[in-house]
Amino acid sequence: MTLSADLWTRSLWYETAEEPDPGSDAPQDARVLVIGGGFTGLSTALHLAERGVAVTLIEAEKIGFGASGRNGGQVIPGLKIDAPEMRARWGREAGGRLAAFAGEAADRVFDLVDRHGIACAPVRNGWIQCAHSELALRAVHARARDWQAEGAPVEILDAGAIATATGTGAYTGGWRDLRAGTVNPLAYVRGLARAARAAGACIVTGRRVTGIARDGAGWRLELGGAQVRGETVVLATNAYDAALMPRFARSILPVQSCVLATEPLPAETAATILPQGACASEVRKLAYYYRISADGRLVFGGRGATGAEHSQGLQAALEAGMRRLFPQIGAARVEKAWSGHLALTLDHLPHIHHAGQGLWAVAGYNGRGVALATAMGAALAGHLAEGEPLPLPETPVRPIFWHALRHPVMDLGVRYYWLKDRLGFAS
Ligand SMILES: Cc1cc2nc3c(=O)[nH]c(=O)nc-3n(C[C@H](O)[C@H](O)[C@H](O)COP(=O)(O)OP(=O)(O)OC[C@H]3O[C@@H](n4cnc5c(N)ncnc54)[C@H](O)[C@@H]3O)c2cc1C
């Protein structure tokens, strides 16, 4: 049995990250204690430290051990819902603020990379969303027009244009969002840790938080033999903890996504796939996402298992899908395969919870966390430090009543989504 956690050192990002692992500081009391060393936690810590707030971040393993160090590295702005729906749901002002927050999320990442000189192979040539049917095409073109109306630099692609832009004739069309791009995600998250420490944050790794308890007017975290105290706690563990706040863990659905990287392709083959240097993902529910890495490999991701174990069967199905979509790669070997856990929410939105008395939890980027979690951390820091408005309203924690049965329910859901995809619906 191979657990997803066991594959940590097998990813392409682990092998190629130029930013070194930042190591650990000794635990210190601080005004804000952040649990989790991914994009959410580190962006929160960095932006708090830059505002002069004393902050300690505690990561159970290494920086980027969770989804942040293992994802596809696609830096995509926006949420799963579009600007008109945001305004319809939350009104002109709050909906408009959310649309701006989501639309600027990729800018945040690339600004941080520039500002802190993070060596994460940043490329900003856009993201293509590919439609697999006429029905899906209408949906993605409507989305592209919505973003055009917001003034975003996007292009609408017909079947011919998307075949040229992706290197496969599998799609009916799509759109390209030029605000997006790619990074080596592990290098990026390590760079955030370096920048946070330079700004004054205490970064503790290899210490698992085993308990959160009230301590006078503040909080105490148990670190297995040690303790740290603070006024405010931010739980930024996303799909990687079920024990600290069990009700919160039951309000999100942890699922795996699996990623493959081929051996470096011959230059003339690599040049046929995403020749403009964009990254891509499909609008189907059971979607593939892909890009070419800095060293010319096809990096190809898709659905993984719902449990903790890495699924060899789904890995094989992913590889077959990759070869169907890009037959030009021939017999190129898959050299790397890994997976990680992300968090889904039933409303497809990230959730911000304030359990009261300074205990916060943020999670649920639904596979879009590189840009969004970075932006969320910055926004939460602004709120904690200076009371700035949050991009989304806080929501009460709502445990999913069938959470204990999530594996069979999600397996059924996969069949349902497979059918919807076959019928041409967009996600
Ligand atoms: C395979 C894969 C591909 C993806 N591809 C993309 C993509 O291309 N683009 C995109 O935008 N998004 C993508 N995502 C989603 C994105 O990676 C996540 O949304 C994002 O990384 C979430 O960041 P986070 O900081 O909230 O959580 P995580 O990065 O998961 O961090 C949580 C951290 O908490 C730590 N932790 C847990 N419990 C404790 C504890 N008790 N004490 C201390 N520390 C603890 C964990 O070790 C972990 O490091 C992908 C996800 C996966 C898994």
The ligand as an SDF file (V2000), in Angstrom:
LIG
                    3D

 53 58  0  0  0  0  0  0  0  0999 V2000
   -2.3770   17.0160   -6.8370 C   0  0  0  0  0  0  0  0  0  0  0  0
   -2.9640   18.3850   -6.6930 C   0  0  0  0  0  0  0  0  0  0  0  0
   -2.9600   19.2390   -7.7850 C   0  0  0  0  0  0  0  0  0  0  0  0
   -3.4760   20.5370   -7.6600 C   0  0  0  0  0  0  0  0  0  0  0  0
   -3.3070   21.4160   -8.6920 N   0  0  0  0  0  0  0  0  0  0  0  0
   -3.6210   22.7270   -8.5100 C   0  0  0  0  0  0  0  0  0  0  0  0
   -3.3040   23.6840   -9.5050 C   0  0  0  0  0  0  0  0  0  0  0  0
   -2.6480   23.3690  -10.5060 O   0  0  0  0  0  0  0  0  0  0  0  0
   -3.6910   24.9700   -9.3110 N   0  0  0  0  0  0  0  0  0  0  0  0
   -4.3680   25.3530   -8.1780 C   0  0  0  0  0  0  0  0  0  0  0  0
   -4.7100   26.5300   -8.0440 O   0  0  0  0  0  0  0  0  0  0  0  0
   -4.6160   24.4740   -7.1730 N   0  0  0  0  0  0  0  0  0  0  0  0
   -4.2530   23.1800   -7.3100 C   0  0  0  0  0  0  0  0  0  0  0  0
   -4.4590   22.2920   -6.2980 N   0  0  0  0  0  0  0  0  0  0  0  0
   -5.0580   22.7910   -5.0390 C   0  0  0  0  0  0  0  0  0  0  0  0
   -4.0210   23.5270   -4.1680 C   0  0  0  0  0  0  0  0  0  0  0  0
   -2.8120   22.8340   -4.1390 O   0  0  0  0  0  0  0  0  0  0  0  0
   -4.5860   23.6930   -2.7450 C   0  0  0  0  0  0  0  0  0  0  0  0
   -5.8390   24.3370   -2.8200 O   0  0  0  0  0  0  0  0  0  0  0  0
   -3.6780   24.5320   -1.8550 C   0  0  0  0  0  0  0  0  0  0  0  0
   -2.3490   24.0650   -1.8960 O   0  0  0  0  0  0  0  0  0  0  0  0
   -4.1910   24.5110   -0.4130 C   0  0  0  0  0  0  0  0  0  0  0  0
   -3.2280   25.1600    0.3990 O   0  0  0  0  0  0  0  0  0  0  0  0
   -3.3660   25.1530    1.9650 P   0  0  0  0  0  0  0  0  0  0  0  0
   -2.2400   25.9250    2.4890 O   0  0  0  0  0  0  0  0  0  0  0  0
   -4.7360   25.6040    2.3590 O   0  0  0  0  0  0  0  0  0  0  0  0
   -3.2800   23.6190    2.3890 O   0  0  0  0  0  0  0  0  0  0  0  0
   -2.0520   22.5820    2.3110 P   0  0  0  0  0  0  0  0  0  0  0  0
   -1.0390   23.0120    1.3320 O   0  0  0  0  0  0  0  0  0  0  0  0
   -2.6450   21.2360    2.1320 O   0  0  0  0  0  0  0  0  0  0  0  0
   -1.3570   22.7160    3.7260 O   0  0  0  0  0  0  0  0  0  0  0  0
   -1.8720   22.1900    4.9140 C   0  0  0  0  0  0  0  0  0  0  0  0
   -0.6800   21.8970    5.8160 C   0  0  0  0  0  0  0  0  0  0  0  0
   -1.1340   21.6800    7.1380 O   0  0  0  0  0  0  0  0  0  0  0  0
   -0.2190   20.7880    7.7370 C   0  0  0  0  0  0  0  0  0  0  0  0
   -0.8680   20.2120    8.9200 N   0  0  0  0  0  0  0  0  0  0  0  0
   -1.9430   19.3940    8.9550 C   0  0  0  0  0  0  0  0  0  0  0  0
   -2.2450   19.0860   10.2130 N   0  0  0  0  0  0  0  0  0  0  0  0
   -1.3550   19.7290   11.0100 C   0  0  0  0  0  0  0  0  0  0  0  0
   -1.1660   19.8080   12.4170 C   0  0  0  0  0  0  0  0  0  0  0  0
   -1.9770   19.1470   13.2610 N   0  0  0  0  0  0  0  0  0  0  0  0
   -0.1370   20.5370   12.9010 N   0  0  0  0  0  0  0  0  0  0  0  0
    0.6700   21.2400   12.0660 C   0  0  0  0  0  0  0  0  0  0  0  0
    0.5250   21.1920   10.7040 N   0  0  0  0  0  0  0  0  0  0  0  0
   -0.4730   20.4540   10.2000 C   0  0  0  0  0  0  0  0  0  0  0  0
    0.0320   19.7640    6.6380 C   0  0  0  0  0  0  0  0  0  0  0  0
    1.2060   18.9990    6.8680 O   0  0  0  0  0  0  0  0  0  0  0  0
    0.1030   20.6450    5.4120 C   0  0  0  0  0  0  0  0  0  0  0  0
    1.4230   20.9880    5.0630 O   0  0  0  0  0  0  0  0  0  0  0  0
   -4.0110   20.9620   -6.4160 C   0  0  0  0  0  0  0  0  0  0  0  0
   -4.0550   20.1020   -5.3250 C   0  0  0  0  0  0  0  0  0  0  0  0
   -3.5100   18.8050   -5.4600 C   0  0  0  0  0  0  0  0  0  0  0  0
   -3.5220   17.8960   -4.2630 C   0  0  0  0  0  0  0  0  0  0  0  0
  1  2  1  0
  2  3  1  0
  2 52  2  0
  3  4  2  0
  4  5  1  0
  4 50  1  0
  5  6  2  0
  6  7  1  0
  6 13  1  0
  7  8  2  0
  7  9  1  0
  9 10  1  0
 10 11  2  0
 10 12  1  0
 12 13  2  0
 13 14  1  0
 14 15  1  0
 14 50  1  0
 15 16  1  0
 16 17  1  0
 16 18  1  0
 18 19  1  0
 18 20  1  0
 20 21  1  0
 20 22  1  0
 22 23  1  0
 23 24  1  0
 24 25  2  0
 24 26  1  0
 24 27  1  0
 27 28  1  0
 28 29  2  0
 28 30  1  0
 28 31  1  0
 31 32  1  0
 32 33  1  0
 33 34  1  0
 33 48  1  0
 34 35  1  0
 35 36  1  0
 35 46  1  0
 36 37  1  0
 36 45  1  0
 37 38  2  0
 38 39  1  0
 39 40  1  0
 39 45  2  0
 40 41  1  0
 40 42  2  0
 42 43  1  0
 43 44  2  0
 44 45  1  0
 46 47  1  0
 46 48  1  0
 48 49  1  0
 50 51  2  0
 51 52  1  0
 52 53  1  0
M  END
$$$$
